[in-house]
Amino acid sequence: MDSPIVPFEKKKKWNHDMAYLLILLAILLGTFLFVTVAVNTLLRSIPIP
């Protein structure tokens, strides 16, 4: 009878496509946040007549 302890199984490695998609989403989110903060500060610096 086999021992009840299950040997460590390697998790399925991510596809490269999944990693590229995650990196692309992170870059897009970062640029979106940067642009929104930059536009917000520019709009606040412009005096409204």
C-alpha positions as CSV (number, residue, x, y, z in Angstrom):
1,M,0.0,0.0,0.0
2,D,1.3,3.4,-0.9
3,S,2.1,5.9,1.8
4,P,-0.6,8.5,2.5
5,I,1.9,11.3,2.0
6,V,1.4,12.7,-1.5
7,P,4.7,13.6,-3.2
8,F,5.2,17.2,-4.1
9,E,3.7,17.9,-7.5
10,K,5.1,20.6,-9.7
11,K,2.5,23.2,-10.6
12,K,1.8,23.5,-14.3
13,K,4.1,26.2,-15.7
14,W,2.4,29.3,-17.1
15,N,2.3,29.7,-20.8
16,H,4.5,32.5,-22.2
17,D,1.3,34.0,-23.7
18,M,-0.2,34.4,-20.2
19,A,2.9,36.0,-18.9
20,Y,3.1,38.4,-21.8
21,L,-0.5,39.3,-21.4
22,L,-0.1,40.0,-17.7
23,I,3.0,42.2,-18.4
24,L,1.1,44.1,-21.1
25,L,-1.8,44.7,-18.8
26,A,0.5,45.9,-16.0
27,I,2.2,48.3,-18.4
28,L,-1.1,49.6,-19.7
29,L,-2.4,50.1,-16.2
30,G,0.8,52.0,-15.2
31,T,0.6,54.3,-18.2
32,F,-3.1,54.9,-17.6
33,L,-2.4,55.9,-14.0
34,F,0.5,58.1,-15.0
35,V,-1.4,59.9,-17.7
36,T,-4.4,60.5,-15.4
37,V,-2.2,61.9,-12.7
38,A,-0.3,64.1,-15.1
39,V,-3.4,65.4,-16.7
40,N,-5.0,66.1,-13.3
41,T,-1.9,68.1,-12.2
42,L,-1.8,70.0,-15.4
43,L,-5.5,70.9,-15.2
44,R,-5.0,72.1,-11.6
45,S,-2.1,74.3,-12.5
46,I,-4.1,76.1,-15.2
47,P,-5.9,79.0,-13.7
48,I,-9.6,79.1,-14.6
49,P,-10.8,82.6,-15.5
